[in-house]
Amino acid sequence: MSKPSTTLIHHPYKPPANFAAPQPGIYKASTVFFADVAAMRARDWKTKAGYTYGLHGTPTTFTLEERLATLEGGTGCLLVPSGLAAISLVAFAFLKSGDEVLIPDNAYGPNKALATGELANFGITHRMYDAMNPADLQAKLSDRTRLVWVEAAGSVTMEFPDLPALVDVCRARGVVTALDNTWGAGLAFAPFDFNSSGQGVDISVHALTKYPSGGGDVLMGSVITRDERLHRALKLTHMRMGFGVGVGDVETLLRSLPSIGLRYAAHDRTARELARWLSGREEIAQVLHPALEESPGHENWRALCGETDLAAGLFSVVFDASYSTEQVDRFCDSLNLFRLGYSWGGPVSLVVPYDIGLMRDANVAPWPHKGTLVRFSIGLEDVEDLRADLQQALLQM
């Protein structure tokens, strides 16, 4: 008879099958057991027909991948440790020395930093283009362009581009398009099928840190595609780079995901109400929110998101140029419910002031405003409480 220490490790008990509950089972594994050598040799880590090693998937991670693919309308999904890791995975899967990537000037800042850092070190060049001008993108495509990033709405400045036109430009040249779909979250519009036209991007990247998590406590990203060839290339790079995610974080995402639609709509409603209210304040020169008619690209948002009428919970304001940076900083510091912090999509409203001059290349698309920009991420607090907080802070300037 085995000793207790061995029996506890190799215990014969197995719970009965067919257990069902609201939340899926959580499988924590690096090592995966095989029934025999034949099974070990026959198993292929590149498919979801079985399991080989925890890094390549467990029932838990496969479940989240399939649900996310359904959310965004794709067929293949890969999980990575963050939204920036998702951007990096796409870059390393499709770019090599001598290639070029084009990035919109209003894109997520770390995407640009990746291009000027690691990609440049590897001999990969990049150029910025005006996201609001498809002709500028077309003029900048070259024989070396292998990847074009698109983003809707633009990070921080919130312009909403004509995504179908940008994708058409790339498709005519056979260039892969990748969308940072964190803002749309798979809810505002269908990234692979704009307006049920059959037209869409090739790859959708999503910072699951934001709306899918909803708690401000998880870092994770996803890369989704409908193209099996692209998915296989991404999967191979994913394996070689050793990307993996913690199963505890996957569990949190699986628990949060069913409520994403309700939360997204709540963020959206409150954000629009506050954006409209701020647009009437004399301190504010411009409110940047795609659902507001005066915001750049509103018609593009309406054309793409009109069926859902969704616009996330994010917007920016430009203060009148008569207010100094110090005064705007005082406004931010005077807020009580809005907390100073990066990211968005969580229950707590956030605020961040930005120096647009440090973020935008004036040679691509000159920034038309002289005042200081502040971005708000609207949480799940009561709208009247948030409005009162904004009002009292404006009086402190």
C-alpha positions as CSV (number, residue, x, y, z in Angstrom):
1,M,0.0,0.0,0.0
2,S,1.3,3.5,-0.9
3,K,2.3,5.9,1.9
4,P,0.0,8.8,2.6
5,S,2.2,11.4,0.8
6,T,2.0,9.3,-2.4
7,T,-1.7,8.5,-2.0
8,L,-2.5,12.2,-1.6
9,I,-0.8,12.9,-4.9
10,H,-2.1,9.9,-6.8
11,H,-5.5,9.6,-5.2
12,P,-7.9,7.4,-7.3
13,Y,-11.0,9.5,-6.6
14,K,-12.5,11.3,-9.6
15,P,-15.7,13.4,-9.2
16,P,-18.7,12.4,-11.2
17,A,-19.1,14.0,-14.6
18,N,-21.9,16.3,-15.9
19,F,-21.6,18.9,-13.2
20,A,-23.2,22.2,-14.4
21,A,-23.2,25.7,-12.8
22,P,-23.4,29.3,-14.0
23,Q,-19.6,29.7,-14.1
24,P,-17.4,27.3,-16.1
25,G,-14.8,25.2,-14.3
26,I,-11.4,26.6,-13.6
27,Y,-8.4,24.5,-14.7
28,K,-5.0,25.5,-13.4
29,A,-2.3,23.7,-15.3
30,S,1.2,23.9,-16.7
31,T,1.6,20.2,-17.1
32,V,-1.1,18.3,-18.9
33,F,-1.3,14.4,-18.6
34,F,-1.6,12.1,-21.6
35,A,-3.1,8.6,-21.5
36,D,-0.2,7.0,-23.3
37,V,2.8,7.8,-25.6
38,A,0.7,7.5,-28.7
39,A,-1.7,10.2,-27.4
40,M,1.2,12.4,-26.5
41,R,2.8,12.1,-30.0
42,A,-0.6,12.5,-31.8
43,R,-1.6,15.7,-29.9
44,D,-1.2,19.0,-31.8
45,W,-0.9,22.1,-29.8
46,K,-2.0,24.3,-32.8
47,T,-5.6,23.0,-32.6
48,K,-8.2,22.9,-29.9
49,A,-8.9,19.2,-30.4
50,G,-6.9,18.5,-27.2
51,Y,-4.4,19.8,-24.6
52,T,-0.6,19.6,-24.6
53,Y,0.7,22.2,-22.2
54,G,-0.8,24.9,-20.1
55,L,0.8,27.6,-22.2
56,H,-1.1,26.4,-25.2
57,G,-4.5,26.3,-23.6
58,T,-6.7,24.7,-21.0
59,P,-10.5,24.2,-21.0
60,T,-10.7,27.6,-19.1
61,T,-8.7,29.6,-21.6
62,F,-10.3,27.9,-24.6
63,T,-13.7,28.9,-23.2
64,L,-12.8,32.6,-22.9
65,E,-11.2,32.6,-26.3
66,E,-14.3,31.2,-27.9
67,R,-16.6,33.6,-26.1
68,L,-14.5,36.6,-27.1
69,A,-14.4,35.4,-30.7
70,T,-18.2,35.3,-30.7
71,L,-18.4,38.7,-29.2
72,E,-16.3,40.3,-32.0
73,G,-17.6,38.1,-34.8
74,G,-14.3,36.3,-35.4
75,T,-13.3,32.6,-35.5
76,G,-9.8,32.5,-33.9
77,C,-8.7,34.1,-30.7
78,L,-5.5,34.3,-28.8
79,L,-5.0,35.6,-25.2
80,V,-2.0,37.6,-24.2
81,P,-1.0,39.4,-20.9
82,S,-2.1,42.9,-21.9
83,G,-3.5,45.1,-24.7
84,L,0.0,46.2,-25.6
85,A,1.1,42.6,-25.8
86,A,-1.7,42.0,-28.3
87,I,-0.4,44.9,-30.4
88,S,3.1,43.5,-30.1
89,L,2.0,40.0,-31.1
90,V,0.5,41.3,-34.4
91,A,3.6,43.3,-35.2
92,F,6.0,40.4,-34.6
93,A,3.8,38.0,-36.5
94,F,3.7,40.0,-39.7
95,L,6.7,42.3,-39.8
96,K,10.4,41.6,-40.5
97,S,13.5,43.7,-41.2
98,G,12.9,45.9,-44.2
99,D,9.1,46.0,-43.8
100,E,7.0,49.1,-42.9
101,V,4.0,49.6,-40.7
102,L,1.6,52.6,-40.9
103,I,0.0,53.9,-37.7
104,P,-2.6,56.6,-37.4
105,D,-1.3,59.8,-35.8
106,N,-4.0,59.7,-33.1
107,A,-3.4,56.0,-32.1
108,Y,-2.7,54.6,-28.7
109,G,0.6,56.0,-27.6
110,P,2.4,52.7,-26.7
111,N,1.8,51.4,-30.2
112,K,3.8,54.3,-31.5
113,A,6.5,53.7,-28.8
114,L,6.8,50.1,-29.9
115,A,7.4,51.3,-33.5
116,T,10.1,53.8,-32.5
117,G,11.7,51.3,-30.1
118,E,11.8,47.6,-30.7
119,L,10.5,47.6,-34.3
120,A,13.1,50.2,-35.3
121,N,15.8,48.2,-33.6
122,F,14.8,45.2,-35.7
123,G,15.0,47.2,-38.9
124,I,11.3,47.8,-39.3
125,T,10.3,51.3,-40.3
126,H,7.0,53.1,-39.6
127,R,5.2,56.2,-40.8
128,M,2.3,58.1,-39.3
129,Y,-0.8,58.9,-41.4
130,D,-3.8,61.2,-40.9
131,A,-6.6,58.8,-39.8
132,M,-9.3,61.3,-41.0
133,N,-7.9,61.4,-44.5
134,P,-7.9,58.1,-46.4
135,A,-6.1,59.8,-49.3
136,D,-3.1,60.4,-46.9
137,L,-3.1,56.7,-46.1
138,Q,-3.2,55.8,-49.8
139,A,-0.3,58.2,-50.6
140,K,1.9,56.7,-47.8
141,L,1.4,53.0,-48.7
142,S,4.6,51.6,-50.2
143,D,5.8,48.3,-51.6
144,R,7.3,47.7,-48.1
145,T,4.1,48.3,-46.2
146,R,2.9,45.0,-44.6
147,L,0.7,46.2,-41.9
148,V,-1.7,49.2,-41.3
149,W,-3.2,50.0,-37.9
150,V,-6.6,51.6,-37.6
151,E,-8.3,52.8,-34.5
152,A,-11.8,54.0,-33.7
153,A,-12.2,56.3,-32.0
154,G,-8.7,57.8,-31.8
155,S,-7.0,57.5,-28.5
156,V,-7.4,60.6,-26.3
157,T,-8.5,63.0,-29.1
158,M,-11.5,60.8,-30.0
159,E,-11.8,61.5,-33.8
160,F,-13.8,58.8,-35.5
161,P,-12.3,57.8,-38.9
162,D,-14.0,56.4,-42.0
163,L,-13.0,52.8,-41.2
164,P,-14.5,51.3,-44.4
165,A,-12.6,53.8,-46.6
166,L,-9.3,53.1,-44.8
167,V,-9.8,49.3,-45.1
168,D,-10.7,49.7,-48.8
169,V,-7.4,51.5,-49.4
170,C,-5.4,48.7,-47.7
171,R,-7.4,45.8,-49.3
172,A,-6.7,47.2,-52.8
173,R,-3.0,46.9,-52.1
174,G,-3.2,43.5,-50.3
175,V,-2.0,45.0,-47.0
176,V,-3.1,43.5,-43.6
177,T,-5.3,45.8,-41.5
178,A,-5.4,45.6,-37.7
179,L,-7.9,47.4,-35.6
180,D,-7.5,48.5,-32.0
181,N,-11.1,47.7,-31.0
182,T,-10.8,48.4,-27.3
183,W,-13.2,51.4,-27.6
184,G,-15.9,49.5,-29.6
185,A,-15.4,46.3,-27.5
186,G,-17.2,44.2,-30.1
187,L,-20.5,46.0,-29.2
188,A,-20.5,49.4,-30.9
189,F,-19.9,47.9,-34.4
190,A,-18.8,44.6,-35.9
191,P,-15.1,44.8,-36.7
192,F,-15.1,42.0,-39.4
193,D,-18.4,43.0,-41.0
194,F,-19.1,46.7,-41.2
195,N,-22.8,47.3,-41.5
196,S,-23.4,43.7,-42.6
197,S,-21.5,44.6,-45.8
198,G,-19.0,41.7,-45.6
199,Q,-16.3,44.3,-45.4
200,G,-14.1,44.6,-42.3
201,V,-10.6,44.5,-40.9
202,D,-8.3,41.5,-40.9
203,I,-7.4,41.5,-37.3
204,S,-9.1,42.9,-34.1
205,V,-7.0,43.7,-31.1
206,H,-8.8,44.2,-27.7
207,A,-7.4,45.4,-24.4
208,L,-9.6,43.1,-22.2
209,T,-8.3,45.2,-19.3
210,K,-11.0,47.7,-20.1
211,Y,-14.7,46.8,-20.7
212,P,-14.5,43.0,-20.7
213,S,-12.9,43.1,-17.2
214,G,-14.9,46.0,-15.9
215,G,-13.2,46.0,-12.6
216,G,-10.0,47.9,-13.1
217,D,-8.1,44.9,-11.7
218,V,-7.1,42.7,-14.7
219,L,-4.4,43.0,-17.4
220,M,-5.1,41.0,-20.5
221,G,-5.4,41.3,-24.3
222,S,-6.8,39.4,-27.2
223,V,-6.1,39.1,-30.9
224,I,-9.0,37.9,-33.0
225,T,-9.3,37.1,-36.7
226,R,-11.6,35.4,-39.2
227,D,-8.8,34.3,-41.5
228,E,-7.4,30.9,-40.7
229,R,-4.1,31.7,-42.4
230,L,-3.6,34.8,-40.3
231,H,-4.6,33.0,-37.1
232,R,-2.1,30.3,-37.8
233,A,0.7,32.9,-38.2
234,L,-0.3,34.6,-35.0
235,K,-0.5,31.3,-33.2
236,L,3.0,30.3,-34.2
237,T,4.4,33.7,-33.0
238,H,2.3,33.5,-29.9
239,M,4.0,30.1,-29.1
240,R,7.5,31.3,-29.9
241,M,7.1,34.4,-27.7
242,G,5.9,32.3,-24.8
243,F,2.7,34.4,-24.2
244,G,0.5,33.1,-21.5
245,V,-2.2,34.4,-19.1
246,G,-3.0,33.6,-15.5
247,V,-6.0,31.4,-15.0
248,G,-7.2,33.5,-12.1
249,D,-7.4,36.5,-14.5
250,V,-9.2,34.3,-17.1
251,E,-11.7,33.3,-14.4
252,T,-12.4,37.0,-13.6
253,L,-13.0,37.8,-17.3
254,L,-15.3,34.8,-17.7
255,R,-17.3,36.1,-14.7
256,S,-17.4,39.7,-15.9
257,L,-18.1,39.1,-19.6
258,P,-21.8,38.3,-19.4
259,S,-22.5,41.8,-18.1
260,I,-20.4,43.7,-20.6
261,G,-23.4,44.8,-22.6
262,L,-25.2,46.3,-19.6
263,R,-22.1,48.0,-18.3
264,Y,-21.1,49.4,-21.7
265,A,-24.6,50.9,-22.2
266,A,-24.5,52.4,-18.7
267,H,-21.1,54.0,-19.2
268,D,-22.3,55.3,-22.6
269,R,-25.5,56.9,-21.2
270,T,-23.7,58.8,-18.5
271,A,-20.8,59.9,-20.7
272,R,-23.2,61.4,-23.3
273,E,-25.2,63.3,-20.7
274,L,-22.0,64.7,-19.1
275,A,-20.5,65.5,-22.5
276,R,-23.6,67.4,-23.6
277,W,-23.6,69.3,-20.3
278,L,-19.9,70.3,-20.6
279,S,-20.4,71.4,-24.2
280,G,-22.6,74.2,-22.8
281,R,-20.0,75.4,-20.3
282,E,-18.1,78.6,-21.1
283,E,-14.8,77.1,-19.8
284,I,-14.9,74.4,-22.5
285,A,-13.9,75.2,-26.1
286,Q,-14.6,71.8,-27.6
287,V,-16.1,68.5,-26.4
288,L,-14.7,65.4,-28.3
289,H,-17.3,62.6,-28.2
290,P,-18.1,60.7,-31.4
291,A,-21.9,60.8,-30.7
292,L,-21.9,64.6,-30.5
293,E,-22.6,66.3,-33.9
294,E,-19.8,68.8,-33.5
295,S,-17.2,66.2,-32.8
296,P,-14.7,65.3,-35.6
297,G,-15.9,62.2,-37.5
298,H,-19.4,62.2,-36.0
299,E,-20.9,61.2,-39.4
300,N,-18.4,58.3,-39.7
301,W,-19.5,57.2,-36.2
302,R,-23.2,57.4,-37.2
303,A,-22.6,55.4,-40.4
304,L,-20.7,52.7,-38.6
305,C,-22.5,52.6,-35.2
306,G,-25.9,53.9,-36.1
307,E,-27.6,50.5,-35.8
308,T,-26.3,50.0,-32.2
309,D,-26.2,53.7,-31.3
310,L,-23.3,52.9,-28.9
311,A,-20.3,55.1,-28.2
312,A,-18.5,53.8,-25.0
313,G,-17.9,55.9,-21.9
314,L,-14.9,57.9,-23.0
315,F,-14.7,61.5,-24.1
316,S,-12.3,64.4,-23.9
317,V,-12.7,68.2,-23.5
318,V,-10.5,71.1,-24.7
319,F,-10.5,73.9,-22.2
320,D,-10.7,77.5,-23.5
321,A,-7.2,78.8,-24.3
322,S,-7.6,81.5,-21.7
323,Y,-7.1,78.8,-19.0
324,S,-3.5,78.0,-18.2
325,T,-2.2,74.5,-17.8
326,E,-1.9,75.2,-14.1
327,Q,-5.6,76.1,-13.9
328,V,-6.6,72.9,-15.7
329,D,-4.4,70.8,-13.4
330,R,-6.1,72.5,-10.4
331,F,-9.5,71.5,-11.9
332,C,-8.3,67.9,-12.1
333,D,-6.9,67.9,-8.6
334,S,-10.1,69.4,-7.3
335,L,-12.3,66.5,-8.5
336,N,-13.4,64.1,-5.7
337,L,-15.3,61.3,-7.5
338,F,-13.2,61.3,-10.6
339,R,-9.8,59.8,-9.7
340,L,-6.5,60.5,-11.5
341,G,-5.5,57.3,-13.2
342,Y,-4.9,55.7,-16.6
343,S,-7.0,53.1,-18.3
344,W,-10.8,53.0,-18.5
345,G,-13.9,50.7,-18.5
346,G,-14.0,50.2,-14.7
347,P,-16.6,51.3,-12.1
348,V,-14.6,54.4,-11.0
349,S,-14.6,57.5,-13.2
350,L,-11.1,58.7,-14.2
351,V,-9.6,61.9,-15.4
352,V,-6.2,62.6,-17.1
353,P,-4.9,65.9,-18.5
354,Y,-2.8,65.5,-21.7
355,D,-0.2,67.6,-23.5
356,I,-1.3,67.0,-27.1
357,G,1.8,68.7,-28.4
358,L,3.8,65.7,-27.1
359,M,1.4,63.2,-28.5
360,R,0.7,64.3,-32.1
361,D,3.0,64.9,-35.1
362,A,2.0,68.3,-36.3
363,N,3.4,67.4,-39.8
364,V,0.7,64.8,-40.2
365,A,-2.5,66.4,-39.0
366,P,-2.1,69.7,-37.1
367,W,-4.0,69.8,-33.8
368,P,-6.6,72.7,-34.3
369,H,-6.9,73.6,-30.6
370,K,-4.7,75.7,-28.3
371,G,-6.3,74.8,-25.0
372,T,-5.4,72.0,-22.7
373,L,-7.1,68.7,-23.3
374,V,-8.6,66.5,-20.5
375,R,-9.9,63.0,-21.0
376,F,-12.7,61.5,-18.9
377,S,-13.4,57.8,-18.5
378,I,-16.9,57.6,-17.1
379,G,-17.5,54.9,-14.5
380,L,-20.8,53.6,-13.0
381,E,-21.5,56.3,-10.4
382,D,-24.7,58.3,-10.5
383,V,-24.7,60.9,-13.2
384,E,-25.9,63.7,-11.0
385,D,-23.1,63.0,-8.5
386,L,-20.6,63.2,-11.3
387,R,-22.1,66.4,-12.6
388,A,-21.9,68.0,-9.2
389,D,-18.3,67.0,-8.9
390,L,-17.4,68.5,-12.2
391,Q,-19.2,71.7,-11.4
392,Q,-17.5,72.2,-8.1
393,A,-14.1,71.5,-9.6
394,L,-14.7,74.0,-12.4
395,L,-15.3,76.7,-9.8
396,Q,-11.8,76.0,-8.3
397,M,-9.9,77.0,-11.5
